[in-house]
Amino acid sequence: MSKNERRKICSTTWPGRHDGTFAELRKLLDEKGVTAPVVLEVGPGAASKYLAGMLASGDGEKLSPLANRWRAVLRNVDGLIRRIPNCPLHSYEPGELLKFLPAGAKLTVADISEPVIRAIEKQYPQVCARVIDFTCETMDEPVDVVVCFCVLTRAMRPREIFENLYQSIRPGGVLVMDARSRKSFSTAEHVLEEMTGHIWRKPE
Ligand SMILES: C[S@@+](CC[C@H](N)C(=O)[O-])C[C@H]1O[C@@H](n2cnc3c(N)ncnc32)[C@H](O)[C@@H]1O
């Protein structure tokens, strides 16, 4: 992927977006007695440090229409601010996911954006942060859990990314993803059993 194509990829996000699903994932891991899962989080995104504290937390449905609109405005402003060279970034998702994972979990966070990964390295030294383009790369060793929210719906080659994510899940492992991406970009060859609205299990 060219530098220009990379620049066009949006990575703005806001806090607490997937807490409900992360809680469901923890419940599932506890039920299965999994205490040390190997977890891959793809495309956590980030916001500029200047606006990170101003973006309202949680699902759009839980905000008033005005608060929702205001957050959308701030996100657009954030997109502009982030064009400033070396703009400092803040990434929420790895910390939010870590809060819900068992203490023995090993978390790798991957994003195509180098600035996002550099910010994650500073914020979360306990996490393995890697620049990976899942359009053409996959994990060397399949993992127990792949988390990937709101990446494919904005990507240029979402089907390739879905295939590489699927290959990154071990048999019996789970995929945690927005339902729209799962529905739009998987094929009949991607065998996945539905556990909840956002979690699917790959058969053994
Ligand atoms: C819109 S943000 C989503 C942020 C967050 N997951 C959320 O749900 O709000 C999309 C993220 O996916 C990353 N991304 C886009 N294409 C990618 C690819 N091919 N491989 C890895 N990461 C990618 C972007 O850099 C960005 O950080």
The ligand as a Gaussian input file, in Angstrom:
#p B3LYP/6-31G(d) Opt

LIG

0 1
 C      -11.904000       3.799000      12.195000
 S      -10.497000       3.185000      13.051000
 C      -11.310000       2.069000      14.157000
 C      -10.865000       2.311000      15.540000
 C      -11.507000       1.453000      16.607000
 N      -11.237000       0.039000      16.400000
 C      -12.986000       1.701000      16.765000
 O      -13.751000       0.729000      16.726000
 O      -13.372000       2.862000      16.941000
 C       -9.759000       2.019000      11.889000
 C       -8.351000       1.578000      12.301000
 O       -7.946000       0.502000      11.459000
 C       -6.614000       0.704000      11.004000
 N       -6.449000      -0.008000       9.721000
 C       -7.022000       0.310000       8.536000
 N       -6.627000      -0.571000       7.572000
 C       -5.812000      -1.467000       8.189000
 C       -5.076000      -2.604000       7.728000
 N       -5.104000      -2.974000       6.445000
 N       -4.324000      -3.322000       8.617000
 C       -4.268000      -2.921000       9.921000
 N       -4.935000      -1.838000      10.414000
 C       -5.700000      -1.119000       9.566000
 C       -6.532000       2.239000      10.899000
 O       -5.203000       2.704000      10.879000
 C       -7.306000       2.658000      12.127000
 O       -6.486000       2.745000      13.265000

